[in-house]
Amino acid sequence: MLFNTFVFLLFFILVYTIFLGLGLWAKRHSWAARGQNLWLLAASYFFYGWWDWIFLILIVLSTLVDYIAALGIDGSGDRKRKRIFLFFSILSNLGILFAMKYFNFFADSLVHQWNSLAGFLGWETIGGSGSFLLKSVVLPVGISFYTFQTMSYTIDVYKGQIRAEKDFFDFALFVTYFPQLVAGPIERAGDLLPQLKKPKFPDTGILLEGVWDVLLGYFLKVYVADNLGPLVDQIYFPNKEAYLTHSDHALGMGGGQVLVATLGFLIQIYCDFAGYSFIALGISRFLGVQLTVNFETPEYSATPIELWTRWHVTLNRWFREYVYFPLGGSRTTRTKQIRNILIVFGLSGLWHGANWTFVTWGLLNGIFTVVYMVILWNFPPPNSQIPSPAWIRIPIAVGSRFLTFLLFALSAVAFRAYDTHHMLLLYSQIFSPWNLTEQVNGVLSVGHYLGEMLRIALPLLIIDYFVYTRKDRYFLLKKGPWLQAAVFILLFGTVVLKGIFGKEVIYFAF
């Protein structure tokens, strides 16, 4: 079930009406608070099963595995037994994830490499690699998100940061809580479970914040992202089948148009994912539960390090706490720190998809981050209390943000490409001479193409600029009621009149 569909609206009205009724009773009767959680759990299973009920088997299996493993860890006095339960959890979760998401990728790559070597040496090749693939397997929606969330729970129990949750139904709600189930944010049990266990009723003081989150989320998703999509697809094609069908057409793309399309794609995927995350945030506020903000105006980041504290915040937090720090983090030699950074970014790329293009995307961003850190190590900024004059400070601020976004866009070519051949083709086009004044391959000239992108994205850039400079996502709610009303009406009208409803979230594929 998608947030941006009419059926979800009906679903949420029903769920919320009964939830509020139970919340009123919960102030006087403890059974009603219990009923709230059971009702939300049932709603969450229905929400997830709307795509395909068979997927519920996997999420229930993950829930049982981590519930049992955490109890085993918490109840064991022997460290060896604790590790056995921890490995049981990690191997089970990663095993399911590998089978559903990565088996085809690794099997196909292995068979392809073997056949290449066999052909060179004159050995017998293996039959078509497709014979080894799980062709009928469909990737369950959100499996990468809830798998990481449940794994973090057992790891935190093992580390002694939280106690194991004894109530199976409360733990199951933590795993399946529908606002953040299929696209995050990836929450930690220490933050989310205590909120789910207590009676829940929306605080009237934050309801307006929830309304703003939902409205902004729909504006980003159904207006900005889904209107940018067709423009981006002029270069990248809407899907791999279209690209393969029109491979000759792909050869004639202009480098300037490719770069502009990639810049547009970055805004598209940001608004697509952040918009969905903001809707989840707002819906959860209505339910009396606060989720983690997953995106914080990343397009205004001045450095690669700042970018990764603002883009997909909860995923980067997961890799930092469960991969980077255990490897030694920055508390080691600089050579090993560089190694740790590249490992994290490589794994992050692989998390996003079973394709070498995603691994390339991750490693490119790791390299950009390492280069920036090496520059800092050798040329640290001056420790001066005297501010630089504006004629120096402003160009540096603008230039650093432009460079950061440009490098991120160059890496996004790999993210958006369908395979390594397509990726290399796009890079070759970007770094070839551009035709700036004319249409290329039926696509507008570079300036007009960029103008079409900005026409859609400009309202977002303005809103995010005020959020970034004021360091307050809810700055508008502190303004006068007339200004608030005008902005709310403008965004709502844009969503209703210009929004495109029913399109899936790009990150569902990851």
C-alpha positions in Angstrom: 0.0 0.0 0.0 1.4 3.4 -1.0 1.0 6.6 1.0 0.2 8.5 -2.2 -3.0 6.5 -3.0 -6.7 6.9 -2.2 -6.8 3.5 -0.6 -4.2 4.5 1.9 -6.4 7.5 2.9 -9.3 5.2 3.6 -7.1 2.8 5.4 -5.6 5.5 7.7 -9.0 7.1 8.5 -10.3 3.8 9.7 -7.1 2.9 11.6 -6.8 6.4 13.2 -10.5 6.5 14.2 -10.2 3.3 16.2 -6.8 4.3 17.5 -8.1 7.5 18.9 -11.0 5.8 20.5 -8.7 3.3 22.2 -6.5 6.2 23.2 -9.3 7.9 25.1 -10.1 4.7 26.9 -6.4 4.1 27.7 -6.4 7.1 30.1 -8.7 5.1 32.4 -8.3 1.5 31.4 -5.0 -0.3 30.9 -6.5 -2.9 28.5 -7.2 -0.1 26.0 -3.4 0.8 25.8 -2.8 -2.9 25.1 -5.6 -2.7 22.5 -3.9 0.2 20.8 -0.7 -1.8 20.1 -2.6 -4.9 19.0 -4.7 -2.7 16.7 -1.6 -1.0 15.2 0.1 -4.4 14.8 -2.9 -5.8 12.9 -3.1 -2.6 10.8 0.7 -2.9 10.1 0.4 -6.5 8.9 -2.6 -5.6 6.7 -0.6 -2.6 5.3 2.4 -4.7 4.4 0.3 -7.7 3.2 -1.5 -5.4 0.8 1.3 -5.9 -1.8 1.5 -9.7 -1.4 0.4 -11.7 1.7 3.2 -14.2 1.1 5.7 -11.5 2.2 4.3 -11.6 5.7 5.9 -15.0 6.1 9.4 -13.4 5.8 8.7 -10.5 8.2 7.1 -12.8 10.8 10.1 -15.1 10.5 12.5 -12.2 11.0 10.5 -11.1 14.0 10.6 -14.6 15.6 14.3 -15.0 14.9 15.3 -11.7 16.6 12.8 -12.0 19.4 14.2 -15.5 20.4 17.8 -14.4 19.8 17.5 -11.3 22.0 15.9 -13.3 24.8 18.7 -15.9 24.5 21.3 -13.2 24.7 19.7 -11.4 27.6 19.2 -14.6 29.6 22.7 -16.0 29.1 25.4 -15.4 31.6 28.0 -17.0 29.4 29.5 -14.8 26.7 30.0 -17.7 24.3 26.3 -18.5 24.4 25.5 -14.8 23.9 27.6 -14.8 20.7 25.9 -18.0 19.5 22.5 -16.3 19.7 23.9 -13.1 18.1 25.3 -15.0 15.2 22.0 -16.9 14.9 20.3 -13.6 14.5 22.8 -12.0 12.1 23.2 -15.1 9.9 19.4 -15.7 9.7 18.7 -12.1 8.7 21.5 -11.7 6.3 20.7 -15.2 4.9 17.2 -14.2 4.1 18.3 -10.9 2.7 21.0 -12.6 0.6 18.6 -15.2 -0.8 15.9 -12.7 -1.7 18.1 -9.8 -2.9 21.7 -10.9 -3.8 21.7 -14.6 -4.8 21.0 -13.8 -8.5 23.6 -11.0 -8.5 26.5 -13.1 -7.1 25.5 -16.3 -9.0 25.3 -14.5 -12.3 28.6 -12.7 -11.7 30.3 -15.9 -10.7 29.1 -17.8 -13.7 30.0 -15.0 -16.0 33.5 -14.8 -14.7 33.9 -18.6 -14.8 32.8 -18.7 -18.4 35.1 -15.8 -19.4 38.0 -17.7 -17.8 37.0 -21.0 -19.3 36.7 -19.5 -22.7 40.2 -18.0 -22.4 41.7 -21.4 -21.2 39.7 -23.6 -23.6 37.7 -25.2 -20.8 34.1 -26.2 -20.9 31.8 -23.4 -20.0 28.8 -23.6 -17.7 25.3 -23.5 -19.4 23.4 -20.3 -19.5 23.8 -18.5 -16.2 20.1 -18.1 -16.0 19.8 -21.7 -15.0 21.3 -20.9 -11.6 19.0 -17.9 -10.9 15.9 -17.7 -8.8 13.9 -16.2 -11.6 10.6 -16.3 -9.8 11.7 -14.5 -6.7 10.3 -11.0 -6.3 12.1 -8.7 -3.9 9.9 -8.1 -0.9 9.2 -4.4 -0.3 11.2 -2.9 2.5 13.2 -6.0 3.3 16.5 -4.0 3.5 15.0 -1.6 5.9 13.3 -3.9 8.4 16.2 -6.4 8.3 18.7 -3.8 9.4 16.3 -2.5 12.0 15.8 -6.0 13.6 19.5 -6.7 13.4 20.4 -3.5 15.2 18.0 -4.6 18.0 19.8 -7.9 18.8 23.2 -6.2 18.5 22.2 -3.5 21.0 20.9 -6.2 23.4 24.2 -8.1 23.0 26.2 -4.8 23.7 24.1 -4.3 26.8 22.6 -1.0 25.6 19.0 -2.2 26.0 17.2 -5.2 27.6 15.5 -7.8 25.5 11.8 -7.1 24.9 9.7 -9.8 26.6 6.4 -8.9 25.1 6.3 -10.5 21.7 3.5 -8.3 20.3 5.2 -5.1 21.3 8.4 -6.3 19.6 6.4 -7.3 16.5 5.0 -3.8 16.4 8.5 -2.4 16.6 9.4 -4.5 13.5 6.3 -3.8 11.5 5.2 -0.3 12.6 3.5 0.7 9.3 4.5 4.4 9.0 8.2 3.5 8.7 8.0 -0.1 7.7 8.7 -0.1 4.0 11.0 3.0 3.5 12.4 3.8 6.9 13.6 5.6 8.8 15.6 2.7 10.3 14.9 3.2 13.9 16.8 1.9 16.9 14.8 -0.1 19.5 16.0 2.1 22.3 14.3 5.1 20.7 11.1 3.5 19.2 10.2 0.6 21.6 9.6 2.8 24.7 7.3 5.1 22.7 5.3 2.1 21.4 4.9 0.5 24.8 3.3 3.4 26.5 -0.3 4.7 25.9 -0.3 6.9 22.8 -2.4 9.9 22.1 -1.4 12.8 19.9 -0.1 15.9 21.6 -2.2 18.9 20.3 1.0 21.0 20.5 2.7 18.9 17.8 -0.3 18.1 15.6 0.4 21.1 13.5 3.9 19.9 13.0 2.5 16.6 11.8 0.2 18.4 9.3 3.2 20.3 8.0 5.3 17.1 7.7 2.6 15.3 5.8 1.9 18.3 3.5 5.5 18.9 2.8 6.1 15.2 2.2 3.3 15.0 -0.4 4.6 18.2 -2.0 8.1 16.7 -2.4 6.9 13.3 -3.5 3.9 13.8 -5.8 4.7 17.2 -7.2 8.5 17.7 -7.3 9.8 14.1 -7.6 7.0 12.7 -9.8 7.0 15.7 -12.1 10.8 15.6 -12.5 10.7 11.9 -13.3 9.5 12.2 -16.9 12.2 14.9 -17.6 14.9 12.6 -16.2 13.6 9.7 -18.1 14.3 11.5 -21.4 17.9 10.7 -20.8 17.8 7.7 -18.5 14.7 6.0 -19.9 11.9 4.9 -17.5 13.2 1.3 -17.1 15.8 -1.1 -18.2 13.6 -2.7 -20.8 13.1 0.7 -22.5 16.9 1.3 -22.4 17.7 -2.0 -24.0 15.0 -1.6 -26.6 16.4 1.9 -27.6 20.1 1.2 -27.0 20.9 3.0 -30.3 19.1 6.1 -29.0 21.1 6.0 -25.8 24.3 6.3 -27.8 23.4 9.8 -29.0 22.8 11.6 -25.8 24.5 14.9 -25.3 27.0 15.2 -22.4 25.4 18.5 -21.1 21.9 16.9 -21.2 23.2 13.8 -19.3 24.7 16.0 -16.5 21.5 18.1 -16.2 19.4 15.0 -16.1 21.6 13.6 -13.4 21.3 16.8 -11.4 17.5 16.5 -11.8 17.7 12.9 -10.8 19.4 13.8 -7.5 16.6 16.2 -6.7 14.0 13.6 -7.8 15.3 10.8 -5.6 15.8 13.2 -2.7 12.2 14.5 -2.9 10.9 11.0 -3.6 12.5 9.4 -0.6 12.5 12.4 1.8 8.9 13.2 0.8 7.9 9.6 1.8 9.9 9.9 5.0 8.2 13.2 5.9 4.8 11.7 5.3 5.8 8.8 7.6 7.0 11.3 10.2 3.8 13.3 10.1 1.5 10.2 10.3 3.5 8.9 13.2 3.1 12.2 15.0 -0.6 11.8 14.7 -0.2 8.4 16.4 1.8 10.0 19.2 5.2 8.6 18.1 8.2 10.6 17.0 10.4 9.1 14.3 13.9 10.2 13.3 14.3 12.9 10.6 15.9 11.0 7.7 16.8 14.0 5.5 18.1 17.4 6.5 18.4 19.7 3.4 21.4 17.7 2.0 21.6 19.8 -1.2 23.1 22.7 0.8 25.9 20.6 2.3 29.3 22.3 2.1 31.5 19.2 2.3 31.1 15.4 1.7 31.2 14.8 5.4 28.3 17.2 6.0 26.4 15.6 3.1 26.4 12.2 4.8 25.1 13.6 8.0 22.1 15.0 6.1 21.4 12.3 3.5 19.6 9.1 4.6 20.5 9.9 8.2 19.4 6.6 9.8 21.1 4.3 7.3 24.4 6.2 7.6 24.0 6.0 11.4 23.5 2.3 11.2 26.7 1.8 9.2 28.6 4.1 11.4 27.6 2.4 14.6 27.5 -1.3 13.5 30.3 -1.3 10.9 32.6 1.8 11.0 33.1 1.9 14.8 33.6 -1.9 15.2 36.3 -1.7 12.5 38.1 1.0 14.6 36.5 4.1 13.1 38.8 7.1 13.4 40.5 5.8 16.5 43.2 4.1 14.5 45.8 4.9 12.0 44.9 7.1 9.1 45.5 4.3 6.6 43.0 2.0 8.4 40.6 4.9 8.8 40.6 5.3 5.0 40.1 1.5 4.7 37.1 1.7 7.1 35.5 4.5 5.2 35.8 2.7 1.8 34.4 -0.5 3.4 31.4 1.4 4.8 30.7 3.2 1.5 31.2 0.0 -0.5 28.7 -1.9 1.7 26.3 1.0 1.6 26.4 0.9 -2.2 25.7 -2.9 -2.1 22.8 -2.3 0.4 21.2 -0.1 -2.2 21.1 -2.7 -4.9 22.5 -6.0 -6.3 24.4 -4.4 -9.1 28.0 -3.3 -9.6 26.7 0.1 -10.5 25.6 0.6 -6.9 28.9 -0.6 -5.5 30.6 1.9 -7.9 28.4 4.7 -6.6 29.3 3.8 -3.0 33.0 3.7 -3.6 33.0 6.9 -5.6 31.4 8.7 -2.6 33.9 7.0 -0.3 36.8 8.3 -2.5 35.4 11.8 -2.5 35.1 11.7 1.3 38.6 10.3 1.7 40.1 13.0 -0.6 38.4 15.7 1.4 39.7 14.2 4.7 43.2 14.0 3.3 43.0 17.6 2.3 41.9 18.5 5.9 44.7 16.5 7.4 47.3 18.3 5.3 45.7 21.7 5.1 43.7 22.3 8.3 41.5 25.4 8.3 43.0 28.3 10.2 42.0 28.5 13.8 41.1 32.2 13.8 38.5 34.0 15.7 38.5 36.8 13.2 35.8 36.2 10.5 36.8 36.4 6.9 35.4 39.4 4.9 32.2 38.7 3.0 34.0 38.9 -0.4 36.0 35.9 0.6 33.5 34.0 2.7 30.5 34.1 0.3 32.3 32.7 -2.8 33.9 30.0 -0.7 30.5 29.0 0.8 28.8 29.0 -2.6 31.7 27.2 -4.4 32.1 24.5 -1.8 28.4 23.7 -2.0 28.4 23.7 -5.7 31.4 21.3 -5.8 29.9 19.0 -3.2 26.7 18.7 -5.1 28.5 18.3 -8.5 30.6 15.4 -7.1 27.5 13.8 -5.6 25.8 14.1 -9.0 28.8 12.5 -10.8 28.5 9.6 -8.5 24.7 9.4 -9.1 25.3 8.5 -12.7 26.4 5.1 -11.5 23.4 5.0 -9.2 20.9 5.6 -12.0 22.6 3.6 -14.7 21.1 0.1 -15.5 24.4 -1.7 -15.8 28.1 -1.1 -16.1 28.0 -0.6 -19.8 25.3 2.0 -19.5 27.2 3.7 -16.7 30.4 3.9 -18.7 28.5 5.2 -21.7 27.0 8.0 -19.7 30.3 9.0 -18.2 31.9 9.0 -21.7 29.1 11.4 -22.8 29.5 13.8 -19.9 33.3 14.1 -20.5 32.9 14.6 -24.3 32.4 18.0 -26.0 28.9 19.5 -25.4 26.5 21.1 -27.8 25.1 23.9 -25.6 22.8 25.7 -28.0 20.8 23.0 -29.8 18.6 20.0 -29.1 20.5 16.7 -28.9 18.7 13.5 -29.7 15.3 15.1 -29.3 16.1 16.5 -25.8 16.0 20.3 -25.2 19.2 22.3 -25.3 21.2 22.3 -22.0 19.9 25.7 -20.9 16.2 25.0 -21.6 16.5 21.5 -20.1 18.0 22.9 -16.9 15.3 25.6 -16.9 12.5 23.0 -17.0 14.1 21.2 -14.1 14.5 24.4 -12.0 10.9 25.4 -12.7 9.7 22.3 -10.8 12.5 22.2 -8.1 12.8 25.9 -7.3 10.0 25.9 -4.6 11.8 23.1 -2.8 15.2 24.9 -3.0 13.6 28.0 -1.4 11.9 26.1 1.4 15.1 24.1 2.2 17.2 27.3 2.1 15.2 28.7 4.9 15.2 25.4 6.8 19.0 25.2 6.4 19.8 28.8 7.4 17.4 28.9 10.3 18.3 25.3 11.5 14.6 24.8 12.1 12.4 22.5 10.1 9.3 24.1 11.6 10.3 27.8 11.1 7.1 28.5 9.2 5.0 27.5 12.2 6.6 30.3 14.2 5.5 32.9 11.6 2.2 34.8 11.5 -1.0 32.9 10.8 -1.6 34.6 7.5 1.7 33.6 6.1 1.2 30.1 7.4 -2.2 29.9 5.8 -0.9 31.2 2.5 1.9 28.7 2.3 -0.3 25.8 3.4 -2.9 26.7 0.8 -0.3 27.1 -2.0 1.4 23.7 -1.2 -2.0 21.9 -0.9 -3.2 23.4 -4.2 0.0 22.4 -5.9 -0.3 18.9 -4.6 -3.9 18.5 -5.7 -3.7 20.2 -9.1 -0.2 19.3 -10.2 0.6 16.2 -8.2 1.0 12.8 -9.8 -0.5 10.1 -7.5 0.1 6.4 -7.3 3.7 6.2 -8.4 5.9 3.9 -6.3 8.8 5.2 -4.3 12.2 4.6 -6.0 13.7 3.2 -2.8 11.1 0.3 -2.8 13.5 -1.4 -5.3 16.3 -1.4 -2.7 
